[in-house]
């Protein structure tokens, strides 16, 4: 899948489960729960030592799942994520060195931006989909729309994450400026630890219902 097609697919789905996973043997049950819920995408964060191995397992064993790498903070993270088969990468901030390396590799990358200056830097690297994090703490939907105004004509869109819940998700997804949203509430660490695959499946289904409702604007 090309870089553009990958990010288009992220936007089409509208919601990305952001997952912190501690055990590799939880990877396939997690994937199966998301797929059963109709949500064929996941972002595995580099907040644990097993992230690369989980991405490798999912990419190999569940090719129908679009697997991304989150919290890509270093070049080592980027190289490990890409080598493990991650289809895209996400970062909370904008490190020009990492963004440039991703661009040179032709690897779809979504850096974070929370100010007009960071947005301009992201756009200068050709990044038209930017993460907005931590969304709620930074002002939520109102802040996103205010930031979007000067850049709308350039094709900029956001993927907010941080503080999003089932209660406020729709208010983000209703915005034309928002392509997709990230959510840790779909597959929480406690669900993975307890093997609560039914809960994950049900929340994936519910998230897609919210996406569909928000986009009937």
C-alpha positions in Angstrom: 0.0 0.0 0.0 1.4 3.4 -0.9 2.1 6.2 1.6 -1.0 8.1 0.5 -3.2 5.0 0.4 -2.1 4.1 3.9 -3.0 7.5 5.4 -6.2 7.5 3.4 -7.1 4.2 5.0 -6.4 5.6 8.5 -8.8 8.5 7.7 -11.4 6.2 6.2 -11.6 4.1 9.4 -11.7 7.2 11.5 -10.5 5.7 14.8 -7.2 4.2 15.8 -6.9 2.0 18.9 -3.7 3.1 20.6 -2.3 0.2 22.6 0.3 -0.2 25.2 1.1 -4.0 25.3 3.5 -5.7 27.7 3.2 -9.4 26.5 3.7 -10.7 23.0 1.3 -13.6 23.5 -1.5 -11.0 23.9 -0.9 -9.7 20.4 -3.0 -12.1 18.3 -6.0 -12.2 20.7 -6.0 -8.4 20.6 -5.9 -8.4 16.8 -8.7 -11.0 16.6 -10.9 -8.9 19.1 -10.4 -5.7 17.0 -11.1 -7.6 13.7 -14.2 -9.2 15.2 -15.4 -5.7 16.2 -14.9 -4.6 12.6 -11.9 -2.3 13.3 -8.9 -3.5 11.2 -6.3 -1.1 12.6 -4.1 -0.7 15.6 -1.3 1.5 16.8 1.3 -0.3 19.0 3.2 2.2 21.0 6.9 2.0 21.7 6.3 2.4 25.4 7.3 -1.2 26.1 10.2 -3.4 25.3 8.1 -5.8 23.2 6.6 -3.3 20.8 8.7 -4.3 17.8 8.1 -8.0 18.4 4.3 -7.4 18.7 4.3 -5.4 15.5 6.3 -8.2 13.7 3.9 -10.8 15.0 0.8 -8.9 13.9 2.2 -7.9 10.5 3.0 -11.5 9.8 0.1 -13.4 11.3 -2.8 -10.9 10.7 -2.1 -9.2 7.3 -5.7 -7.9 7.2 -4.9 -5.6 10.2 -3.3 -2.2 9.4 -0.5 -2.1 12.1 1.1 1.2 13.0 3.8 2.1 15.4 3.2 4.8 18.1 5.4 6.9 20.3 8.2 6.8 17.7 10.6 9.1 19.5 14.0 8.0 18.2 15.6 6.9 15.0 16.1 3.5 16.6 12.3 3.3 17.2 11.7 4.3 13.6 14.1 1.7 12.2 12.7 -1.1 14.5 9.1 -0.2 13.6 9.7 -0.2 9.9 11.8 -3.4 10.0 9.1 -5.1 12.0 6.5 -4.4 9.3 4.7 -1.4 10.7 2.6 0.3 7.9 2.9 3.7 9.4 4.3 5.6 12.4 3.0 8.2 14.9 4.8 10.5 17.3 3.5 12.9 20.0 5.8 15.6 18.8 7.7 16.8 15.8 11.4 15.8 15.6 12.7 17.0 12.2 15.4 14.4 12.1 12.9 11.6 12.5 10.3 13.1 10.1 13.0 13.6 7.5 14.2 10.0 7.8 10.7 8.7 7.5 10.3 10.8 4.4 13.5 9.5 2.8 12.4 5.9 3.5 8.9 6.6 2.0 7.4 5.5 5.3 4.0 7.1 6.2 4.5 9.1 9.3 2.2 11.3 11.5 4.2 13.6 13.7 2.6 15.7 16.4 2.0 19.4 16.2 0.3 21.7 18.7 1.3 25.2 17.5 1.3 27.1 14.2 5.1 26.9 14.0 5.1 23.1 14.5 2.4 22.8 11.8 4.5 24.9 9.4 7.5 22.6 10.0 5.3 19.5 9.5 3.9 20.9 6.3 7.4 21.8 5.1 8.2 18.0 5.2 5.1 17.2 3.3 3.1 16.0 6.3 -0.5 16.9 5.8 -1.8 14.6 8.6 -0.6 15.7 12.0 -1.3 14.3 15.4 -2.7 16.8 17.9 -1.6 15.7 21.4 -2.7 15.9 24.2 -5.9 17.0 22.6 -8.2 17.7 25.6 -5.5 19.4 27.6 -4.6 21.7 24.7 -8.1 23.0 24.2 -10.0 20.2 22.4 -12.1 20.7 19.2 -12.2 24.5 19.5 -8.4 24.7 19.5 -8.1 22.3 16.6 -10.5 24.4 14.5 -8.7 27.6 15.5 -5.3 26.1 14.4 -6.7 24.7 11.2 -8.0 28.0 9.8 -4.7 29.4 8.3 -3.7 26.0 6.9 -7.0 24.6 5.6 -6.3 25.5 2.0 -3.1 23.4 2.1 -4.9 20.2 2.8 -4.0 19.9 6.5 -5.9 17.6 8.7 -5.4 16.4 12.3 -5.5 13.1 14.2 -6.2 14.1 17.8 -5.3 11.9 20.7 -5.0 12.3 24.5 -8.1 12.6 26.7 -10.6 11.3 24.1 -13.4 9.2 25.4 -16.7 7.8 24.2 -18.3 10.9 25.6 -16.3 13.5 23.6 -15.1 11.5 20.6 -18.0 12.5 18.4 -17.3 16.2 19.0 -13.9 15.7 17.4 -14.9 13.5 14.5 -17.6 16.0 13.5 -14.9 18.5 12.6 -13.8 18.7 8.9 -10.3 19.3 10.2 -10.2 15.9 11.9 -9.3 12.9 9.7 -9.2 10.3 12.5 -8.8 10.1 16.2 -6.6 8.0 18.5 -8.0 6.3 21.5 -6.4 4.3 24.4 -9.8 3.4 25.8 -10.6 0.8 23.2 -8.0 -1.7 24.3 -6.7 -0.7 27.8 -3.7 -2.3 29.5 -6.0 -3.8 32.2 -8.1 -5.5 29.4 -5.0 -7.0 27.9 -3.8 -8.2 31.3 -7.2 -9.8 32.1 -7.8 -11.2 28.6 -11.0 -9.1 28.3 -11.3 -9.7 24.5 -15.0 -9.4 24.5 -14.8 -5.9 26.1 -12.3 -4.8 23.4 -14.5 -6.2 20.6 -17.5 -4.4 22.0 -15.7 -1.1 22.4 -14.3 -1.4 18.8 -17.8 -1.8 17.5 -19.0 1.1 19.6 -16.2 3.3 18.4 -17.2 2.6 14.8 -20.8 3.5 15.6 -19.6 6.9 16.9 -17.5 7.4 13.7 -20.6 6.6 11.5 -22.8 8.9 13.6 -20.3 11.8 13.5 -19.9 11.6 9.8 -23.6 11.8 9.0 -23.1 15.6 9.1 
